[in-house]
Amino acid sequence: MKAAVCRGNRRISVEEIPTPVPGPGQVLVKVKYCAICGTDVHGYLHEAVPPGTVMGHEYCGTVAQIGPDVARWQEGDRVVGGGGASPPGVERPWTVEPRFNFRKEGYAHRPLRAYAEYVLMEEWEPVPIPDGVSDEAAALCEPCAVTVRALRLSQVRLGDSVAVLGAGPIGLFCIQTAKAAGAGSVFVSEPLAVRSEAADTLGVDAVVDPTAEDVVSRMVSLTGGIGPHVVFDCAGSDSTLDQAMSMARRNGQVVLVGIAWEPTSLLPVDWIAREVHMQSTFGSRAEDWQIALDLMGSGRVTVEPLLSEASFIPLDDIQQAFELLTKPTDQIQMLVKP
């Protein structure tokens, strides 16, 4: 089968590798779409991906072959990859290891993922795609589930004001899950016009360009001079965590969703006296995937603002796509079609 193999030095090589054969309790899934995740781009950029790795963890497909003793699936079943509940003893490392470090360990546990024509999974790993959810939406279930977990860890209450910093894929899903969770108003900080427009289509109350005005002062002004109840940092850039802490109201909360891969500047004296709570979040759990699919199926979450004709690329173009995404771009989301 064809697969995009990381070879080090920021090089991804599309190669022919052996197609996996499902053993007992395993299924082989033919990949329909695999989204390019910002986390994979950072791993590629910072050389955190071990050579020989096939990345890709946001995907959907159909069951192509089942191994012995598999009773849950049939060939042709539509599935999302990776959202199943893990049995005791095989939990995902970031959920159980007491000192898990994603930068150092995040890519080591699964060398063959879904930037490939086929991916091998344990029987418990996939999640069935409901009839009302398209393949394109299903491929983006994982990032949506990330924001579901962020909301479930947050202190958002019915009618609260919410600020979302960054309107990339995670930020656009966070806008929608915050609304589904009952946020009364949602304000967004985003410098890129195409992403600001996408946020506007989702019915946010205001979009602030942080390169054109003081985003902290503007967010405080939009919330009656007090600041948002909860701020979701979905950008993970050098300045956004400090901005989030600075704009949150007294006893408010900042939820760190975006992953910063470089040192981040903070000036705690500006906000420490307001006793702001900070909550980090990482990944998602099985229940978050199911909630994400339910939100998609009910229409409360849509992927339309994230996708355009240019979003869909063949596997052979993945090197160019990663190079493009390491710089500021007007592309919101890319889906690889193996």
HUSUL-V269324 format. One record per helix or strand of 3 or more residues. SS is the DSSP state (helix for helix, strand for strand). FROM is the first residue (numbers start at 1). TO is the last residue. If there is no record, write none. Layout:
# HUSUL-V269324
SS | FROM | TO
SS | FROM | TO
This chain:
# HUSUL-V269324
strand | 2 | 6
strand | 12 | 16
strand | 26 | 35
helix | 38 | 45
strand | 58 | 66
strand | 78 | 80
helix | 93 | 96
helix | 102 | 105
strand | 118 | 122
helix | 135 | 139
helix | 141 | 153
strand | 161 | 165
helix | 169 | 180
strand | 185 | 189
helix | 193 | 201
strand | 206 | 208
helix | 215 | 222
strand | 230 | 233
helix | 240 | 247
strand | 253 | 256
helix | 268 | 270
helix | 272 | 274
strand | 277 | 280
helix | 286 | 298
helix | 304 | 306
helix | 309 | 311
strand | 312 | 314
helix | 315 | 325
strand | 335 | 337
